[in-house]
Amino acid sequence: MADETSTVAKWLVDTLNGDATLLGLIGSNNVHEFIASQGATYPLVVFFPMGGHDVNGVGATRIMTAMPYVVKAVE
C-alpha cells in the first residue's frame, strides 16, 4: 500500500494546486502533506491519511485500496 499512498499524495497536491479558486484564497506553495513547513504563511491547506485497507478478492488478488484522507484548510 506504500506505492498507493505516495500516488494519492501526489494526486492530492496536483489537484489542490491546480484549483484556481483555492490558490486565489491561499496563494501558491501553501498545500502541505502531514504538517506545514516551518515559516509557512497562512491560510494554507494540510492533508494526511486516516489509515486505509486493501480489499481482496479470491485468494491474494487485491481488488482495490480504500484510503481516506483528511484535507484541512487552516486560516
mmJSON file of the N, C-alpha and C atoms, coordinates in Angstrom:
{"data_MODEL":{"atom_site":{
"group_PDB":["ATOM","ATOM","ATOM","ATOM","ATOM","ATOM","ATOM","ATOM","ATOM","ATOM","ATOM","ATOM","ATOM","ATOM","ATOM","ATOM","ATOM","ATOM","ATOM","ATOM","ATOM","ATOM","ATOM","ATOM","ATOM","ATOM","ATOM","ATOM","ATOM","ATOM","ATOM","ATOM","ATOM","ATOM","ATOM","ATOM","ATOM","ATOM","ATOM","ATOM","ATOM","ATOM","ATOM","ATOM","ATOM","ATOM","ATOM","ATOM","ATOM","ATOM","ATOM","ATOM","ATOM","ATOM","ATOM","ATOM","ATOM","ATOM","ATOM","ATOM","ATOM","ATOM","ATOM","ATOM","ATOM","ATOM","ATOM","ATOM","ATOM","ATOM","ATOM","ATOM","ATOM","ATOM","ATOM","ATOM","ATOM","ATOM","ATOM","ATOM","ATOM","ATOM","ATOM","ATOM","ATOM","ATOM","ATOM","ATOM","ATOM","ATOM","ATOM","ATOM","ATOM","ATOM","ATOM","ATOM","ATOM","ATOM","ATOM","ATOM","ATOM","ATOM","ATOM","ATOM","ATOM","ATOM","ATOM","ATOM","ATOM","ATOM","ATOM","ATOM","ATOM","ATOM","ATOM","ATOM","ATOM","ATOM","ATOM","ATOM","ATOM","ATOM","ATOM","ATOM","ATOM","ATOM","ATOM","ATOM","ATOM","ATOM","ATOM","ATOM","ATOM","ATOM","ATOM","ATOM","ATOM","ATOM","ATOM","ATOM","ATOM","ATOM","ATOM","ATOM","ATOM","ATOM","ATOM","ATOM","ATOM","ATOM","ATOM","ATOM","ATOM","ATOM","ATOM","ATOM","ATOM","ATOM","ATOM","ATOM","ATOM","ATOM","ATOM","ATOM","ATOM","ATOM","ATOM","ATOM","ATOM","ATOM","ATOM","ATOM","ATOM","ATOM","ATOM","ATOM","ATOM","ATOM","ATOM","ATOM","ATOM","ATOM","ATOM","ATOM","ATOM","ATOM","ATOM","ATOM","ATOM","ATOM","ATOM","ATOM","ATOM","ATOM","ATOM","ATOM","ATOM","ATOM","ATOM","ATOM","ATOM","ATOM","ATOM","ATOM","ATOM","ATOM","ATOM","ATOM","ATOM","ATOM","ATOM","ATOM","ATOM","ATOM","ATOM","ATOM","ATOM","ATOM","ATOM","ATOM","ATOM","ATOM","ATOM","ATOM","ATOM"],
"id":[1,2,3,4,5,6,7,8,9,10,11,12,13,14,15,16,17,18,19,20,21,22,23,24,25,26,27,28,29,30,31,32,33,34,35,36,37,38,39,40,41,42,43,44,45,46,47,48,49,50,51,52,53,54,55,56,57,58,59,60,61,62,63,64,65,66,67,68,69,70,71,72,73,74,75,76,77,78,79,80,81,82,83,84,85,86,87,88,89,90,91,92,93,94,95,96,97,98,99,100,101,102,103,104,105,106,107,108,109,110,111,112,113,114,115,116,117,118,119,120,121,122,123,124,125,126,127,128,129,130,131,132,133,134,135,136,137,138,139,140,141,142,143,144,145,146,147,148,149,150,151,152,153,154,155,156,157,158,159,160,161,162,163,164,165,166,167,168,169,170,171,172,173,174,175,176,177,178,179,180,181,182,183,184,185,186,187,188,189,190,191,192,193,194,195,196,197,198,199,200,201,202,203,204,205,206,207,208,209,210,211,212,213,214,215,216,217,218,219,220,221,222,223,224,225],
"type_symbol":["N","C","C","N","C","C","N","C","C","N","C","C","N","C","C","N","C","C","N","C","C","N","C","C","N","C","C","N","C","C","N","C","C","N","C","C","N","C","C","N","C","C","N","C","C","N","C","C","N","C","C","N","C","C","N","C","C","N","C","C","N","C","C","N","C","C","N","C","C","N","C","C","N","C","C","N","C","C","N","C","C","N","C","C","N","C","C","N","C","C","N","C","C","N","C","C","N","C","C","N","C","C","N","C","C","N","C","C","N","C","C","N","C","C","N","C","C","N","C","C","N","C","C","N","C","C","N","C","C","N","C","C","N","C","C","N","C","C","N","C","C","N","C","C","N","C","C","N","C","C","N","C","C","N","C","C","N","C","C","N","C","C","N","C","C","N","C","C","N","C","C","N","C","C","N","C","C","N","C","C","N","C","C","N","C","C","N","C","C","N","C","C","N","C","C","N","C","C","N","C","C","N","C","C","N","C","C","N","C","C","N","C","C","N","C","C","N","C","C","N","C","C","N","C","C"],
"label_atom_id":["N","CA","C","N","CA","C","N","CA","C","N","CA","C","N","CA","C","N","CA","C","N","CA","C","N","CA","C","N","CA","C","N","CA","C","N","CA","C","N","CA","C","N","CA","C","N","CA","C","N","CA","C","N","CA","C","N","CA","C","N","CA","C","N","CA","C","N","CA","C","N","CA","C","N","CA","C","N","CA","C","N","CA","C","N","CA","C","N","CA","C","N","CA","C","N","CA","C","N","CA","C","N","CA","C","N","CA","C","N","CA","C","N","CA","C","N","CA","C","N","CA","C","N","CA","C","N","CA","C","N","CA","C","N","CA","C","N","CA","C","N","CA","C","N","CA","C","N","CA","C","N","CA","C","N","CA","C","N","CA","C","N","CA","C","N","CA","C","N","CA","C","N","CA","C","N","CA","C","N","CA","C","N","CA","C","N","CA","C","N","CA","C","N","CA","C","N","CA","C","N","CA","C","N","CA","C","N","CA","C","N","CA","C","N","CA","C","N","CA","C","N","CA","C","N","CA","C","N","CA","C","N","CA","C","N","CA","C","N","CA","C","N","CA","C","N","CA","C","N","CA","C","N","CA","C","N","CA","C","N","CA","C"],
"label_alt_id":[null,null,null,null,null,null,null,null,null,null,null,null,null,null,null,null,null,null,null,null,null,null,null,null,null,null,null,null,null,null,null,null,null,null,null,null,null,null,null,null,null,null,null,null,null,null,null,null,null,null,null,null,null,null,null,null,null,null,null,null,null,null,null,null,null,null,null,null,null,null,null,null,null,null,null,null,null,null,null,null,null,null,null,null,null,null,null,null,null,null,null,null,null,null,null,null,null,null,null,null,null,null,null,null,null,null,null,null,null,null,null,null,null,null,null,null,null,null,null,null,null,null,null,null,null,null,null,null,null,null,null,null,null,null,null,null,null,null,null,null,null,null,null,null,null,null,null,null,null,null,null,null,null,null,null,null,null,null,null,null,null,null,null,null,null,null,null,null,null,null,null,null,null,null,null,null,null,null,null,null,null,null,null,null,null,null,null,null,null,null,null,null,null,null,null,null,null,null,null,null,null,null,null,null,null,null,null,null,null,null,null,null,null,null,null,null,null,null,null,null,null,null,null,null,null],
"label_comp_id":["MET","MET","MET","ALA","ALA","ALA","ASP","ASP","ASP","GLU","GLU","GLU","THR","THR","THR","SER","SER","SER","THR","THR","THR","VAL","VAL","VAL","ALA","ALA","ALA","LYS","LYS","LYS","TRP","TRP","TRP","LEU","LEU","LEU","VAL","VAL","VAL","ASP","ASP","ASP","THR","THR","THR","LEU","LEU","LEU","ASN","ASN","ASN","GLY","GLY","GLY","ASP","ASP","ASP","ALA","ALA","ALA","THR","THR","THR","LEU","LEU","LEU","LEU","LEU","LEU","GLY","GLY","GLY","LEU","LEU","LEU","ILE","ILE","ILE","GLY","GLY","GLY","SER","SER","SER","ASN","ASN","ASN","ASN","ASN","ASN","VAL","VAL","VAL","HIS","HIS","HIS","GLU","GLU","GLU","PHE","PHE","PHE","ILE","ILE","ILE","ALA","ALA","ALA","SER","SER","SER","GLN","GLN","GLN","GLY","GLY","GLY","ALA","ALA","ALA","THR","THR","THR","TYR","TYR","TYR","PRO","PRO","PRO","LEU","LEU","LEU","VAL","VAL","VAL","VAL","VAL","VAL","PHE","PHE","PHE","PHE","PHE","PHE","PRO","PRO","PRO","MET","MET","MET","GLY","GLY","GLY","GLY","GLY","GLY","HIS","HIS","HIS","ASP","ASP","ASP","VAL","VAL","VAL","ASN","ASN","ASN","GLY","GLY","GLY","VAL","VAL","VAL","GLY","GLY","GLY","ALA","ALA","ALA","THR","THR","THR","ARG","ARG","ARG","ILE","ILE","ILE","MET","MET","MET","THR","THR","THR","ALA","ALA","ALA","MET","MET","MET","PRO","PRO","PRO","TYR","TYR","TYR","VAL","VAL","VAL","VAL","VAL","VAL","LYS","LYS","LYS","ALA","ALA","ALA","VAL","VAL","VAL","GLU","GLU","GLU"],
"label_asym_id":["A","A","A","A","A","A","A","A","A","A","A","A","A","A","A","A","A","A","A","A","A","A","A","A","A","A","A","A","A","A","A","A","A","A","A","A","A","A","A","A","A","A","A","A","A","A","A","A","A","A","A","A","A","A","A","A","A","A","A","A","A","A","A","A","A","A","A","A","A","A","A","A","A","A","A","A","A","A","A","A","A","A","A","A","A","A","A","A","A","A","A","A","A","A","A","A","A","A","A","A","A","A","A","A","A","A","A","A","A","A","A","A","A","A","A","A","A","A","A","A","A","A","A","A","A","A","A","A","A","A","A","A","A","A","A","A","A","A","A","A","A","A","A","A","A","A","A","A","A","A","A","A","A","A","A","A","A","A","A","A","A","A","A","A","A","A","A","A","A","A","A","A","A","A","A","A","A","A","A","A","A","A","A","A","A","A","A","A","A","A","A","A","A","A","A","A","A","A","A","A","A","A","A","A","A","A","A","A","A","A","A","A","A","A","A","A","A","A","A","A","A","A","A","A","A"],
"label_entity_id":["1","1","1","1","1","1","1","1","1","1","1","1","1","1","1","1","1","1","1","1","1","1","1","1","1","1","1","1","1","1","1","1","1","1","1","1","1","1","1","1","1","1","1","1","1","1","1","1","1","1","1","1","1","1","1","1","1","1","1","1","1","1","1","1","1","1","1","1","1","1","1","1","1","1","1","1","1","1","1","1","1","1","1","1","1","1","1","1","1","1","1","1","1","1","1","1","1","1","1","1","1","1","1","1","1","1","1","1","1","1","1","1","1","1","1","1","1","1","1","1","1","1","1","1","1","1","1","1","1","1","1","1","1","1","1","1","1","1","1","1","1","1","1","1","1","1","1","1","1","1","1","1","1","1","1","1","1","1","1","1","1","1","1","1","1","1","1","1","1","1","1","1","1","1","1","1","1","1","1","1","1","1","1","1","1","1","1","1","1","1","1","1","1","1","1","1","1","1","1","1","1","1","1","1","1","1","1","1","1","1","1","1","1","1","1","1","1","1","1","1","1","1","1","1","1"],
"label_seq_id":[1,1,1,2,2,2,3,3,3,4,4,4,5,5,5,6,6,6,7,7,7,8,8,8,9,9,9,10,10,10,11,11,11,12,12,12,13,13,13,14,14,14,15,15,15,16,16,16,17,17,17,18,18,18,19,19,19,20,20,20,21,21,21,22,22,22,23,23,23,24,24,24,25,25,25,26,26,26,27,27,27,28,28,28,29,29,29,30,30,30,31,31,31,32,32,32,33,33,33,34,34,34,35,35,35,36,36,36,37,37,37,38,38,38,39,39,39,40,40,40,41,41,41,42,42,42,43,43,43,44,44,44,45,45,45,46,46,46,47,47,47,48,48,48,49,49,49,50,50,50,51,51,51,52,52,52,53,53,53,54,54,54,55,55,55,56,56,56,57,57,57,58,58,58,59,59,59,60,60,60,61,61,61,62,62,62,63,63,63,64,64,64,65,65,65,66,66,66,67,67,67,68,68,68,69,69,69,70,70,70,71,71,71,72,72,72,73,73,73,74,74,74,75,75,75],
"pdbx_PDB_ins_code":[null,null,null,null,null,null,null,null,null,null,null,null,null,null,null,null,null,null,null,null,null,null,null,null,null,null,null,null,null,null,null,null,null,null,null,null,null,null,null,null,null,null,null,null,null,null,null,null,null,null,null,null,null,null,null,null,null,null,null,null,null,null,null,null,null,null,null,null,null,null,null,null,null,null,null,null,null,null,null,null,null,null,null,null,null,null,null,null,null,null,null,null,null,null,null,null,null,null,null,null,null,null,null,null,null,null,null,null,null,null,null,null,null,null,null,null,null,null,null,null,null,null,null,null,null,null,null,null,null,null,null,null,null,null,null,null,null,null,null,null,null,null,null,null,null,null,null,null,null,null,null,null,null,null,null,null,null,null,null,null,null,null,null,null,null,null,null,null,null,null,null,null,null,null,null,null,null,null,null,null,null,null,null,null,null,null,null,null,null,null,null,null,null,null,null,null,null,null,null,null,null,null,null,null,null,null,null,null,null,null,null,null,null,null,null,null,null,null,null,null,null,null,null,null,null],
"Cartn_x":[0.811,0.0,0.864,2.158,3.039,3.066,3.098,3.092,1.816,0.695,-0.58,-0.613,-0.032,-0.021,0.714,1.871,2.614,1.898,1.236,0.475,-0.7,-1.42,-2.548,-2.06,-0.969,-0.429,-0.053,0.6,0.969,-0.274,-1.286,-2.53,-3.21,-3.241,-3.856,-3.13,-1.813,-1.034,-1.315,-1.265,-1.507,-2.919,-3.908,-5.297,-5.54,-5.05,-5.253,-4.502,-3.281,-2.516,-3.071,-3.87,-4.467,-5.81,-6.298,-7.588,-7.374,-7.773,-7.533,-8.253,-9.456,-10.199,-9.475,-9.02,-8.294,-7.005,-6.252,-4.984,-5.209,-6.361,-6.692,-6.905,-7.355,-7.598,-6.348,-5.526,-4.38,-3.03,-2.969,-1.697,-0.981,0.101,0.825,1.751,2.101,3.01,2.487,1.174,0.605,-0.219,0.1,-0.507,0.574,0.304,1.325,0.803,1.684,1.354,1.786,0.916,1.118,1.148,2.223,2.309,2.833,2.521,3.005,4.496,5.174,6.604,6.831,7.972,8.286,8.347,7.714,7.693,6.599,5.723,4.625,3.692,3.127,2.204,0.772,-0.077,-1.491,-2.269,-3.381,-4.025,-3.286,-3.524,-2.878,-3.767,-3.381,-4.094,-3.123,-3.573,-2.791,-3.618,-2.97,-3.688,-2.868,-3.571,-2.89,-3.835,-3.263,-4.104,-4.698,-5.847,-6.513,-6.537,-5.487,-5.457,-5.791,-6.513,-6.877,-6.736,-7.25,-7.153,-7.304,-6.765,-6.9,-8.191,-8.812,-9.977,-9.519,-9.53,-9.045,-10.197,-9.913,-10.869,-10.55,-10.731,-10.449,-8.931,-8.486,-7.055,-6.376,-5.217,-4.438,-4.62,-5.618,-5.844,-6.434,-5.716,-6.195,-7.085,-8.279,-9.22,-9.019,-8.857,-8.692,-8.098,-7.732,-7.259,-8.136,-8.733,-9.521,-8.598,-8.48,-7.539,-8.196,-8.888,-9.471,-8.406,-8.591,-7.674,-8.447,-7.784,-8.318,-7.635,-8.431,-7.899,-8.451,-7.536,-7.948,-7.43,-8.319,-7.913,-7.707,-6.555,-6.215,-6.029,-6.76,-6.701,-5.858],
"Cartn_y":[-1.187,0.0,1.265,1.139,2.312,3.045,2.314,2.964,3.753,3.194,3.885,5.159,5.121,6.3,7.456,7.201,8.277,8.729,7.816,8.179,9.076,8.728,9.543,10.911,10.958,12.23,13.13,12.58,13.367,13.858,12.989,13.381,14.512,14.414,15.464,16.795,16.775,18.007,18.61,17.787,18.275,18.828,18.125,18.551,19.848,19.921,21.124,22.316,22.099,23.183,23.582,22.722,23.028,23.723,23.948,24.597,26.106,26.839,28.28,29.012,28.573,29.221,29.056,27.835,27.577,28.385,28.382,29.121,30.615,31.115,32.519,32.854,31.87,32.077,31.88,30.873,30.548,30.939,31.244,31.556,30.275,30.428,29.252,28.689,27.43,26.714,26.655,26.598,26.512,25.25,24.195,22.878,21.984,21.401,20.636,19.26,18.266,16.913,16.757,16.232,15.982,17.271,18.059,19.31,20.397,21.629,22.751,22.94,23.39,23.669,24.821,24.821,25.909,27.206,28.223,29.513,29.625,28.615,28.667,29.817,30.422,31.528,31.023,31.692,31.346,32.254,31.797,30.493,29.435,28.171,27.055,25.82,24.794,23.511,22.426,21.567,20.422,19.171,18.098,16.837,15.684,14.635,13.455,12.262,11.043,9.844,9.465,8.803,8.32,6.802,6.183,4.723,4.212,3.135,2.531,1.031,0.385,-1.072,-1.555,-2.724,-3.365,-4.178,-4.234,-5.096,-6.216,-7.437,-8.589,-9.371,-9.962,-10.865,-12.287,-13.203,-14.612,-14.793,-15.456,-15.675,-14.381,-14.151,-12.96,-11.829,-11.909,-10.885,-9.64,-8.536,-7.27,-6.589,-6.211,-5.546,-4.037,-3.5,-2.055,-1.749,-0.489,0.003,1.177,1.114,2.224,3.086,4.378,5.268,6.608,6.722,8.016,9.017,10.253,11.342,12.464,13.2,14.433,15.583,16.517,17.728,18.903,19.674,20.789,22.112,23.083,24.456,25.143,25.778,26.433,27.924,28.704,30.145,30.827],
"Cartn_z":[0.0,0.0,0.0,0.2,0.246,-1.085,-2.199,-3.508,-3.717,-3.288,-3.437,-2.605,-1.41,-0.545,-1.211,-1.782,-2.448,-3.717,-4.407,-5.605,-5.24,-4.177,-3.729,-3.267,-2.518,-2.038,-3.204,-4.213,-5.399,-6.113,-6.247,-6.906,-6.131,-4.802,-3.995,-4.154,-4.104,-4.276,-5.651,-6.695,-8.056,-8.208,-7.644,-7.752,-6.984,-5.757,-4.956,-5.536,-6.015,-6.627,-7.99,-8.601,-9.897,-9.793,-8.59,-8.38,-8.255,-9.275,-9.315,-8.187,-7.844,-6.763,-5.434,-5.157,-3.913,-3.862,-4.958,-4.965,-4.817,-5.3,-5.111,-3.641,-2.865,-1.437,-0.582,-0.926,-0.059,-0.649,-1.931,-2.571,-2.996,-3.72,-4.22,-3.151,-3.298,-2.382,-0.948,-0.776,0.557,0.755,0.003,0.193,0.78,1.956,2.676,3.066,2.988,3.438,4.896,5.734,7.161,7.98,7.895,8.65,7.733,8.068,7.275,7.504,6.479,6.59,7.568,8.212,9.123,8.337,8.844,8.167,7.121,7.036,6.073,6.409,5.384,5.599,5.596,6.347,6.426,5.499,4.979,5.121,4.31,4.668,3.986,4.052,3.319,3.315,3.748,4.654,5.13,4.894,4.438,4.268,4.812,5.257,5.777,5.703,5.592,5.504,6.858,6.802,8.014,8.049,7.612,7.59,6.213,6.167,4.894,4.966,3.952,3.903,2.475,2.227,0.929,0.918,-0.235,-0.439,-1.357,-0.836,-1.593,-2.199,-3.339,-3.971,-3.567,-4.481,-4.219,-4.11,-3.062,-2.865,-2.463,-3.029,-2.675,-3.68,-4.535,-5.548,-4.901,-5.026,-4.467,-5.492,-5.083,-5.968,-5.926,-4.732,-4.575,-3.208,-3.033,-1.749,-1.354,-0.177,0.346,1.191,0.84,1.514,1.83,2.947,3.296,3.733,3.344,3.696,4.374,5.234,5.798,5.073,4.579,3.937,4.73,5.334,6.205,5.66,5.653,5.363,6.705,6.887,8.146,7.872,8.635,8.42,9.475],
"occupancy":[1.0,1.0,1.0,1.0,1.0,1.0,1.0,1.0,1.0,1.0,1.0,1.0,1.0,1.0,1.0,1.0,1.0,1.0,1.0,1.0,1.0,1.0,1.0,1.0,1.0,1.0,1.0,1.0,1.0,1.0,1.0,1.0,1.0,1.0,1.0,1.0,1.0,1.0,1.0,1.0,1.0,1.0,1.0,1.0,1.0,1.0,1.0,1.0,1.0,1.0,1.0,1.0,1.0,1.0,1.0,1.0,1.0,1.0,1.0,1.0,1.0,1.0,1.0,1.0,1.0,1.0,1.0,1.0,1.0,1.0,1.0,1.0,1.0,1.0,1.0,1.0,1.0,1.0,1.0,1.0,1.0,1.0,1.0,1.0,1.0,1.0,1.0,1.0,1.0,1.0,1.0,1.0,1.0,1.0,1.0,1.0,1.0,1.0,1.0,1.0,1.0,1.0,1.0,1.0,1.0,1.0,1.0,1.0,1.0,1.0,1.0,1.0,1.0,1.0,1.0,1.0,1.0,1.0,1.0,1.0,1.0,1.0,1.0,1.0,1.0,1.0,1.0,1.0,1.0,1.0,1.0,1.0,1.0,1.0,1.0,1.0,1.0,1.0,1.0,1.0,1.0,1.0,1.0,1.0,1.0,1.0,1.0,1.0,1.0,1.0,1.0,1.0,1.0,1.0,1.0,1.0,1.0,1.0,1.0,1.0,1.0,1.0,1.0,1.0,1.0,1.0,1.0,1.0,1.0,1.0,1.0,1.0,1.0,1.0,1.0,1.0,1.0,1.0,1.0,1.0,1.0,1.0,1.0,1.0,1.0,1.0,1.0,1.0,1.0,1.0,1.0,1.0,1.0,1.0,1.0,1.0,1.0,1.0,1.0,1.0,1.0,1.0,1.0,1.0,1.0,1.0,1.0,1.0,1.0,1.0,1.0,1.0,1.0,1.0,1.0,1.0,1.0,1.0,1.0,1.0,1.0,1.0,1.0,1.0,1.0],
"B_iso_or_equiv":[0.0,0.0,0.0,0.0,0.0,0.0,0.0,0.0,0.0,0.0,0.0,0.0,0.0,0.0,0.0,0.0,0.0,0.0,0.0,0.0,0.0,0.0,0.0,0.0,0.0,0.0,0.0,0.0,0.0,0.0,0.0,0.0,0.0,0.0,0.0,0.0,0.0,0.0,0.0,0.0,0.0,0.0,0.0,0.0,0.0,0.0,0.0,0.0,0.0,0.0,0.0,0.0,0.0,0.0,0.0,0.0,0.0,0.0,0.0,0.0,0.0,0.0,0.0,0.0,0.0,0.0,0.0,0.0,0.0,0.0,0.0,0.0,0.0,0.0,0.0,0.0,0.0,0.0,0.0,0.0,0.0,0.0,0.0,0.0,0.0,0.0,0.0,0.0,0.0,0.0,0.0,0.0,0.0,0.0,0.0,0.0,0.0,0.0,0.0,0.0,0.0,0.0,0.0,0.0,0.0,0.0,0.0,0.0,0.0,0.0,0.0,0.0,0.0,0.0,0.0,0.0,0.0,0.0,0.0,0.0,0.0,0.0,0.0,0.0,0.0,0.0,0.0,0.0,0.0,0.0,0.0,0.0,0.0,0.0,0.0,0.0,0.0,0.0,0.0,0.0,0.0,0.0,0.0,0.0,0.0,0.0,0.0,0.0,0.0,0.0,0.0,0.0,0.0,0.0,0.0,0.0,0.0,0.0,0.0,0.0,0.0,0.0,0.0,0.0,0.0,0.0,0.0,0.0,0.0,0.0,0.0,0.0,0.0,0.0,0.0,0.0,0.0,0.0,0.0,0.0,0.0,0.0,0.0,0.0,0.0,0.0,0.0,0.0,0.0,0.0,0.0,0.0,0.0,0.0,0.0,0.0,0.0,0.0,0.0,0.0,0.0,0.0,0.0,0.0,0.0,0.0,0.0,0.0,0.0,0.0,0.0,0.0,0.0,0.0,0.0,0.0,0.0,0.0,0.0,0.0,0.0,0.0,0.0,0.0,0.0],
"pdbx_formal_charge":[null,null,null,null,null,null,null,null,null,null,null,null,null,null,null,null,null,null,null,null,null,null,null,null,null,null,null,null,null,null,null,null,null,null,null,null,null,null,null,null,null,null,null,null,null,null,null,null,null,null,null,null,null,null,null,null,null,null,null,null,null,null,null,null,null,null,null,null,null,null,null,null,null,null,null,null,null,null,null,null,null,null,null,null,null,null,null,null,null,null,null,null,null,null,null,null,null,null,null,null,null,null,null,null,null,null,null,null,null,null,null,null,null,null,null,null,null,null,null,null,null,null,null,null,null,null,null,null,null,null,null,null,null,null,null,null,null,null,null,null,null,null,null,null,null,null,null,null,null,null,null,null,null,null,null,null,null,null,null,null,null,null,null,null,null,null,null,null,null,null,null,null,null,null,null,null,null,null,null,null,null,null,null,null,null,null,null,null,null,null,null,null,null,null,null,null,null,null,null,null,null,null,null,null,null,null,null,null,null,null,null,null,null,null,null,null,null,null,null,null,null,null,null,null,null],
"auth_seq_id":[1,1,1,2,2,2,3,3,3,4,4,4,5,5,5,6,6,6,7,7,7,8,8,8,9,9,9,10,10,10,11,11,11,12,12,12,13,13,13,14,14,14,15,15,15,16,16,16,17,17,17,18,18,18,19,19,19,20,20,20,21,21,21,22,22,22,23,23,23,24,24,24,25,25,25,26,26,26,27,27,27,28,28,28,29,29,29,30,30,30,31,31,31,32,32,32,33,33,33,34,34,34,35,35,35,36,36,36,37,37,37,38,38,38,39,39,39,40,40,40,41,41,41,42,42,42,43,43,43,44,44,44,45,45,45,46,46,46,47,47,47,48,48,48,49,49,49,50,50,50,51,51,51,52,52,52,53,53,53,54,54,54,55,55,55,56,56,56,57,57,57,58,58,58,59,59,59,60,60,60,61,61,61,62,62,62,63,63,63,64,64,64,65,65,65,66,66,66,67,67,67,68,68,68,69,69,69,70,70,70,71,71,71,72,72,72,73,73,73,74,74,74,75,75,75],
"auth_comp_id":["MET","MET","MET","ALA","ALA","ALA","ASP","ASP","ASP","GLU","GLU","GLU","THR","THR","THR","SER","SER","SER","THR","THR","THR","VAL","VAL","VAL","ALA","ALA","ALA","LYS","LYS","LYS","TRP","TRP","TRP","LEU","LEU","LEU","VAL","VAL","VAL","ASP","ASP","ASP","THR","THR","THR","LEU","LEU","LEU","ASN","ASN","ASN","GLY","GLY","GLY","ASP","ASP","ASP","ALA","ALA","ALA","THR","THR","THR","LEU","LEU","LEU","LEU","LEU","LEU","GLY","GLY","GLY","LEU","LEU","LEU","ILE","ILE","ILE","GLY","GLY","GLY","SER","SER","SER","ASN","ASN","ASN","ASN","ASN","ASN","VAL","VAL","VAL","HIS","HIS","HIS","GLU","GLU","GLU","PHE","PHE","PHE","ILE","ILE","ILE","ALA","ALA","ALA","SER","SER","SER","GLN","GLN","GLN","GLY","GLY","GLY","ALA","ALA","ALA","THR","THR","THR","TYR","TYR","TYR","PRO","PRO","PRO","LEU","LEU","LEU","VAL","VAL","VAL","VAL","VAL","VAL","PHE","PHE","PHE","PHE","PHE","PHE","PRO","PRO","PRO","MET","MET","MET","GLY","GLY","GLY","GLY","GLY","GLY","HIS","HIS","HIS","ASP","ASP","ASP","VAL","VAL","VAL","ASN","ASN","ASN","GLY","GLY","GLY","VAL","VAL","VAL","GLY","GLY","GLY","ALA","ALA","ALA","THR","THR","THR","ARG","ARG","ARG","ILE","ILE","ILE","MET","MET","MET","THR","THR","THR","ALA","ALA","ALA","MET","MET","MET","PRO","PRO","PRO","TYR","TYR","TYR","VAL","VAL","VAL","VAL","VAL","VAL","LYS","LYS","LYS","ALA","ALA","ALA","VAL","VAL","VAL","GLU","GLU","GLU"],
"auth_asym_id":["A","A","A","A","A","A","A","A","A","A","A","A","A","A","A","A","A","A","A","A","A","A","A","A","A","A","A","A","A","A","A","A","A","A","A","A","A","A","A","A","A","A","A","A","A","A","A","A","A","A","A","A","A","A","A","A","A","A","A","A","A","A","A","A","A","A","A","A","A","A","A","A","A","A","A","A","A","A","A","A","A","A","A","A","A","A","A","A","A","A","A","A","A","A","A","A","A","A","A","A","A","A","A","A","A","A","A","A","A","A","A","A","A","A","A","A","A","A","A","A","A","A","A","A","A","A","A","A","A","A","A","A","A","A","A","A","A","A","A","A","A","A","A","A","A","A","A","A","A","A","A","A","A","A","A","A","A","A","A","A","A","A","A","A","A","A","A","A","A","A","A","A","A","A","A","A","A","A","A","A","A","A","A","A","A","A","A","A","A","A","A","A","A","A","A","A","A","A","A","A","A","A","A","A","A","A","A","A","A","A","A","A","A","A","A","A","A","A","A","A","A","A","A","A","A"],
"auth_atom_id":["N","CA","C","N","CA","C","N","CA","C","N","CA","C","N","CA","C","N","CA","C","N","CA","C","N","CA","C","N","CA","C","N","CA","C","N","CA","C","N","CA","C","N","CA","C","N","CA","C","N","CA","C","N","CA","C","N","CA","C","N","CA","C","N","CA","C","N","CA","C","N","CA","C","N","CA","C","N","CA","C","N","CA","C","N","CA","C","N","CA","C","N","CA","C","N","CA","C","N","CA","C","N","CA","C","N","CA","C","N","CA","C","N","CA","C","N","CA","C","N","CA","C","N","CA","C","N","CA","C","N","CA","C","N","CA","C","N","CA","C","N","CA","C","N","CA","C","N","CA","C","N","CA","C","N","CA","C","N","CA","C","N","CA","C","N","CA","C","N","CA","C","N","CA","C","N","CA","C","N","CA","C","N","CA","C","N","CA","C","N","CA","C","N","CA","C","N","CA","C","N","CA","C","N","CA","C","N","CA","C","N","CA","C","N","CA","C","N","CA","C","N","CA","C","N","CA","C","N","CA","C","N","CA","C","N","CA","C","N","CA","C","N","CA","C","N","CA","C","N","CA","C","N","CA","C","N","CA","C","N","CA","C"],
"pdbx_PDB_model_num":[1,1,1,1,1,1,1,1,1,1,1,1,1,1,1,1,1,1,1,1,1,1,1,1,1,1,1,1,1,1,1,1,1,1,1,1,1,1,1,1,1,1,1,1,1,1,1,1,1,1,1,1,1,1,1,1,1,1,1,1,1,1,1,1,1,1,1,1,1,1,1,1,1,1,1,1,1,1,1,1,1,1,1,1,1,1,1,1,1,1,1,1,1,1,1,1,1,1,1,1,1,1,1,1,1,1,1,1,1,1,1,1,1,1,1,1,1,1,1,1,1,1,1,1,1,1,1,1,1,1,1,1,1,1,1,1,1,1,1,1,1,1,1,1,1,1,1,1,1,1,1,1,1,1,1,1,1,1,1,1,1,1,1,1,1,1,1,1,1,1,1,1,1,1,1,1,1,1,1,1,1,1,1,1,1,1,1,1,1,1,1,1,1,1,1,1,1,1,1,1,1,1,1,1,1,1,1,1,1,1,1,1,1,1,1,1,1,1,1,1,1,1,1,1,1]
}}}
